[in-house]
Amino acid sequence: MSSRDFASPARRRLHPAVGRARNAVKAALAEAGWPSRVLVGCSGGPDSLALAAAVAHFARRGSVAGHPLEAGAVVVDHGLQEGSGEIARTTAATLAELGLSPVRVVAVEVQQVGEGPEAAARNARLAALEAEAQSWGAGAVLLGHTLDDQAEQVLLGLARGSGTRSLGGMRSVRGLYLRPFLGLRRAETVDVCFAEGLEPWFDPTNEDPRFMRSRVRVGVMPFLESELGPGVAEGLARTAAILGQDADYLDAEALRVYESLAERLPAEVGPPAAQVGPTILLPGEEVRALPGALRSRVLALAVVELGGQPTFERLAAVERLLERRGSAGPIEVPGHVSVRRQPRRKDAVPGAEYGKLVFVSHR
């Protein structure tokens, strides 16, 4: 990878793709509240290298839109391919030449236990980025996901039968992470690299049919474009934008309702047979009366608060407890959480409260 001499004044006309990339970075920083210190996660591929170039443009000036800016970069070496260390070091040298500082190469060990290789690599990468951000005091980590990545995400979510949150795709600003390029096509990032005199690395696993996302990228998306005409990727990205807004509203409303209904009980310590972990109670009648879109979210919030992983099937089983027919549970949810319905006591006086949902952690 090489880059032109950025110390020399640029006399030629700005490439349109470079302008769009810089404007996208500026917009994302503004949405995030203008963090003064950021890190770019860069693999050396065209997407993240184009992002690094756009961020470095502002970092060399020391500010963006009048707001101070320091920018460094992190190259995560997953160690999954031969020569990955050399690729990481070459990428780091290019990033330093762009003017980013500090630039760190972080080697990670990908633990492929209980999840696919793509998810395991992503988790290891994000953990490394978050650790570096905390160490340097960065207020944001910028990632190079593009509109094409967003479209693939939505398509995979549809195939898996995912809900609104998953189909809402990635957000341009979410917590620590900024994704400025969700409105740019992948081809535009290649144009940025060419215009900036950069030589990106093209990861061969992006076309490896062993990985589902690669099959979508290489086979499914081109097929849809050829059969349905151009604009499929943009349409899927618009779907993500629309559903993302819906999901944000429903999630916020569900949290408000959940906080008004949840009754939290501490763990009960005693003999092993009598020990009970942290418990959350939800009133059955009130929860059952909620619209379905809120009801499932409220139930999921209780599971997640106790460290569980709500799945569609298990949440459906929990919802059936609200019908007060059949078994009162317990329903076992992944993550060592059980849910049962309080039964009516035989000696209860008429009108006595019963039927609460009892969520218990067994960690």
VOGU-3710 file (C-alpha; in Angstrom, 3 decimals, decimal comma):
1> mssrdfaspa> 0,000/0,000/0,000  1,246/3,462/-0,833  -0,049/6,979/-0,598  0,772/10,250/-2,245  2,622/13,064/-0,470  -0,085/14,633/1,691  2,208/17,499/2,679  2,037/18,889/-0,864  -0,848/21,247/-1,646  -3,481/19,543/-3,771
11> rrrlhpavgr> -3,910/21,426/-7,056  -6,164/18,994/-8,844  -9,922/18,991/-8,624  -11,390/17,046/-5,702  -12,786/13,682/-6,781  -16,567/13,555/-6,116  -16,246/10,296/-4,159  -13,622/11,883/-1,886  -15,944/14,810/-1,241  -18,855/12,500/-0,397
21> arnavkaala> -16,653/10,469/1,930  -15,480/13,558/3,819  -19,009/14,928/4,072  -20,207/11,572/5,427  -17,524/11,614/8,118  -18,418/15,193/9,045  -22,122/14,302/9,312  -21,442/11,286/11,522  -19,197/13,272/13,849  -21,867/15,954/14,113
31> eagwpsrvlv> -24,542/13,348/14,931  -22,264/11,915/17,618  -21,788/15,320/19,232  -18,345/16,133/17,811  -16,067/13,764/19,773  -12,626/15,354/19,940  -10,658/12,102/19,881  -11,555/9,169/17,620  -10,134/5,873/16,408  -10,588/4,328/12,976
41> gcsggpdsla> -10,871/0,551/12,806  -9,021/-0,378/9,618  -8,373/-3,749/7,991  -6,592/-2,324/4,956  -9,571/-3,068/2,706  -11,004/-0,330/0,468  -13,929/0,522/2,774  -11,946/1,139/5,934  -8,928/2,577/4,106  -11,151/5,148/2,370
51> laaavahfar> -12,665/5,978/5,757  -9,192/6,403/7,268  -8,239/8,778/4,452  -11,361/10,882/4,993  -10,812/11,081/8,760  -7,109/11,810/8,289  -7,995/14,792/6,100  -9,597/16,470/9,115  -7,047/15,140/11,614  -4,189/16,746/9,678
61> rgsvaghple> -6,022/20,063/10,012  -6,643/19,408/13,699  -10,326/20,217/13,446  -13,573/19,544/11,602  -16,239/22,238/11,167  -14,501/24,265/13,859  -14,390/21,408/16,379  -11,013/20,016/17,505  -10,167/16,523/16,308  -7,447/13,993/17,058
71> agavvvdhgl> -7,601/10,706/15,195  -5,740/7,439/15,579  -6,276/3,996/14,109  -6,334/0,352/15,124  -5,533/-2,586/12,862  -6,789/-5,862/14,288  -4,838/-8,953/13,227  -7,157/-11,942/13,611  -4,395/-14,376/12,694  -6,782/-16,426/10,559
81> qegsgeiart> -4,870/-16,146/7,290  -1,295/-16,766/6,316  0,578/-13,484/6,186  -2,030/-11,602/8,211  0,649/-10,054/10,412  2,481/-8,569/7,429  -0,780/-7,212/5,998  -1,558/-5,576/9,347  1,892/-3,967/9,579  1,702/-2,658/6,001
91> taatlaelgl> -1,727/-1,208/6,685  -0,465/0,451/9,857  2,399/2,073/7,948  -0,063/3,498/5,403  -2,290/4,857/8,164  0,674/6,544/9,837  1,660/8,074/6,487  -1,882/9,455/6,171  -1,282/11,336/9,405  -3,254/9,243/11,877
101> spvrvvavev> -1,653/8,901/15,298  -1,389/6,737/17,266  -1,664/3,682/15,011  -1,803/0,356/16,805  -1,682/-3,218/15,514  -3,519/-5,544/17,904  -3,313/-9,320/17,530  -6,362/-11,200/18,830  -7,198/-14,834/19,404  -10,496/-15,811/17,813
111> qqvgegpeaa> -12,389/-18,186/20,103  -14,662/-20,257/17,858  -16,794/-21,796/20,574  -20,582/-21,832/20,298  -20,711/-19,434/17,337  -19,708/-19,257/13,699  -16,276/-18,040/12,575  -17,624/-14,710/11,323  -19,329/-13,922/14,636  -16,301/-15,068/16,633
121> arnarlaale> -13,949/-12,850/14,611  -16,326/-9,891/14,929  -16,582/-10,281/18,700  -12,804/-10,484/19,070  -12,351/-7,431/16,842  -14,915/-5,299/18,680  -13,447/-6,249/22,055  -10,009/-5,124/20,860  -11,348/-1,851/19,458  -13,217/-1,044/22,662
131> aeaqswgaga> -10,142/-1,773/24,767  -7,990/0,508/22,609  -10,607/3,259/22,700  -10,742/3,108/26,474  -6,959/3,065/26,766  -6,527/6,168/24,567  -9,635/7,957/25,781  -11,325/7,966/22,378  -14,937/9,113/22,303  -15,799/7,147/19,170
141> vllghtlddq> -14,616/4,294/16,968  -15,314/4,696/13,249  -16,050/1,643/11,109  -16,166/1,399/7,327  -19,458/-0,418/6,710  -21,103/0,693/3,459  -24,578/0,741/1,944  -23,784/-2,647/0,401  -23,025/-4,088/3,854  -26,322/-2,671/5,089
151> aeqvllglar> -28,244/-4,258/2,218  -26,612/-7,629/2,861  -27,459/-7,331/6,552  -31,151/-6,753/5,800  -31,265/-9,612/3,306  -29,693/-12,006/5,805  -32,159/-10,837/8,450  -35,086/-11,547/6,136  -33,752/-15,017/5,402  -33,390/-15,758/9,112
161> gsgtrslggm> -36,856/-14,488/9,997  -35,490/-11,723/12,201  -37,522/-8,962/13,830  -37,700/-5,230/13,311  -34,519/-4,461/15,223  -32,431/-6,798/13,079  -34,055/-5,657/9,825  -33,372/-2,080/10,915  -29,744/-2,888/10,177  -26,756/-0,969/11,411
171> rsvrglylrp> -27,110/2,584/12,725  -24,765/5,365/11,645  -24,249/6,217/15,322  -24,759/3,595/17,991  -22,980/3,879/21,312  -19,238/4,041/20,805  -19,417/3,153/17,106  -19,869/5,463/14,123  -20,519/4,127/10,629  -20,272/7,176/8,351
181> flglrraetv> -20,366/5,257/5,049  -23,788/3,601/5,296  -24,935/5,924/2,512  -21,965/5,160/0,211  -21,646/2,234/-2,179  -18,693/-0,109/-1,893  -17,501/0,924/-5,350  -17,239/4,528/-4,146  -14,721/3,541/-1,479  -12,567/1,974/-4,201
191> dvcfaeglep> -12,804/5,269/-6,084  -11,698/7,146/-2,952  -8,640/4,921/-2,564  -7,740/5,384/-6,235  -8,189/9,155/-6,034  -6,064/9,341/-2,865  -3,280/7,194/-4,328  -3,907/4,315/-1,897  -3,601/0,611/-2,651  -6,182/-1,315/-0,602
201> wfdptnedpr> -5,939/-4,964/0,327  -8,751/-7,165/-0,964  -9,604/-9,870/1,571  -10,049/-13,215/-0,241  -12,511/-14,414/2,406  -14,997/-11,844/1,084  -15,517/-14,221/-1,840  -15,162/-17,470/0,107  -18,384/-19,513/-0,345  -17,927/-21,111/3,078
211> fmrsrvrvgv> -19,250/-17,895/4,618  -22,924/-16,978/4,235  -22,294/-13,248/3,899  -19,782/-13,936/1,125  -22,353/-16,031/-0,744  -24,847/-13,178/-0,444  -22,236/-10,667/-1,656  -20,911/-12,674/-4,593  -23,983/-14,632/-5,666  -27,314/-13,448/-4,270
221> mpfleselgp> -27,012/-9,660/-4,592  -25,724/-9,716/-8,196  -28,525/-12,147/-9,088  -31,170/-9,871/-7,576  -29,733/-6,869/-9,394  -29,786/-8,753/-12,706  -33,339/-10,072/-12,237  -34,994/-7,096/-10,541  -32,945/-4,295/-12,016  -30,581/-1,790/-10,404
231> gvaeglarta> -31,435/-0,245/-7,079  -31,947/-3,412/-5,022  -29,167/-2,513/-2,581  -30,493/1,021/-2,169  -34,011/-0,336/-1,605  -32,836/-2,706/1,097  -30,893/0,111/2,752  -34,023/2,299/2,717  -35,900/-0,548/4,363  -33,272/-0,576/7,098
241> ailgqdadyl> -33,601/3,190/7,602  -37,401/3,005/7,895  -37,500/-0,040/10,149  -34,634/1,298/12,227  -36,689/4,355/13,139  -39,680/2,146/13,968  -37,516/-0,116/16,115  -35,999/2,843/17,976  -39,455/4,151/18,864  -40,829/0,772/19,917
251> daealrvyes> -37,721/-0,023/21,959  -37,938/3,307/23,799  -41,661/2,879/24,480  -41,153/-0,711/25,652  -38,413/0,405/28,046  -40,688/3,091/29,469  -43,489/0,553/30,043  -41,084/-2,037/31,434  -39,653/0,349/34,015  -43,173/1,231/35,156
261> laerlpaevg> -44,145/-2,443/35,601  -41,007/-4,310/36,705  -40,635/-5,272/40,352  -37,091/-6,313/41,212  -36,229/-8,654/44,090  -32,686/-9,365/45,275  -31,247/-12,861/45,437  -32,261/-14,901/48,456  -29,336/-16,516/50,274  -29,844/-19,725/52,197
271> ppaaqvgpti> -29,292/-23,471/51,966  -28,435/-24,576/48,391  -31,886/-26,070/47,845  -33,566/-22,833/48,936  -31,375/-20,306/47,145  -33,110/-18,048/44,631  -31,258/-15,754/42,238  -32,183/-12,174/41,358  -35,858/-12,050/40,399  -38,070/-9,766/38,323
281> llpgeevral> -41,857/-9,773/38,605  -44,159/-8,493/35,871  -47,937/-8,154/36,375  -49,629/-10,625/34,051  -52,806/-8,655/33,355  -50,995/-5,450/32,424  -48,478/-7,229/30,223  -51,158/-9,280/28,467  -53,075/-6,072/27,667  -50,094/-4,547/25,842
291> pgalrsrvla> -49,961/-4,472/22,028  -48,000/-7,441/20,739  -45,076/-5,306/19,509  -44,588/-3,912/23,020  -45,444/-7,096/24,913  -42,668/-9,147/23,332  -40,157/-6,364/23,923  -41,130/-5,958/27,576  -40,716/-9,690/28,165  -37,362/-9,632/26,378
301> lavvelggqp> -36,157/-6,751/28,563  -36,768/-8,794/31,709  -34,845/-11,744/30,262  -31,932/-9,568/29,156  -31,728/-7,763/32,513  -31,133/-11,133/34,173  -28,442/-12,102/31,652  -30,546/-14,296/29,393  -30,768/-14,445/25,602  -34,377/-14,163/24,442
311> tferlaaver> -35,177/-16,198/21,334  -38,370/-16,052/19,294  -39,442/-19,549/20,327  -38,753/-19,086/24,037  -40,447/-15,673/24,161  -43,505/-17,183/22,455  -43,584/-19,851/25,165  -43,361/-17,158/27,867  -46,235/-15,251/26,240  -48,397/-18,389/26,417
321> llerrgsagp> -48,043/-18,285/30,195  -50,139/-15,111/30,097  -53,108/-17,068/28,742  -53,493/-18,817/32,126  -54,217/-22,097/30,420  -52,107/-25,202/30,705  -48,747/-25,250/32,423  -47,601/-22,409/34,659  -43,993/-23,180/33,745  -41,184/-22,833/34,326
331> ievpghvsvr> -40,001/-21,939/30,835  -36,231/-22,224/30,484  -34,604/-19,415/28,490  -30,989/-19,545/27,202  -28,647/-17,817/29,624  -29,840/-19,594/32,805  -33,131/-17,737/33,190  -36,455/-19,371/33,998  -39,942/-17,867/33,793  -43,084/-19,093/35,506
341> rqprrkdavp> -46,556/-17,816/36,287  -47,595/-17,355/39,907  -50,410/-19,816/40,587  -53,498/-18,975/42,602  -53,055/-20,198/46,152  -55,780/-22,529/47,370  -56,250/-20,445/50,507  -56,278/-17,092/48,655  -59,150/-14,780/49,467  -61,434/-13,707/46,601
351> gaeygklvfv> -59,828/-10,916/44,558  -56,284/-11,734/45,735  -53,580/-10,911/43,177  -52,031/-13,770/41,259  -50,758/-14,516/37,776  -47,585/-12,443/37,897  -44,750/-13,587/35,657  -41,691/-14,507/37,703  -38,309/-14,231/35,957  -35,421/-15,810/37,902
361> shr> -31,696/-15,874/37,186  -29,963/-19,182/37,964  -26,408/-18,041/37,316
//
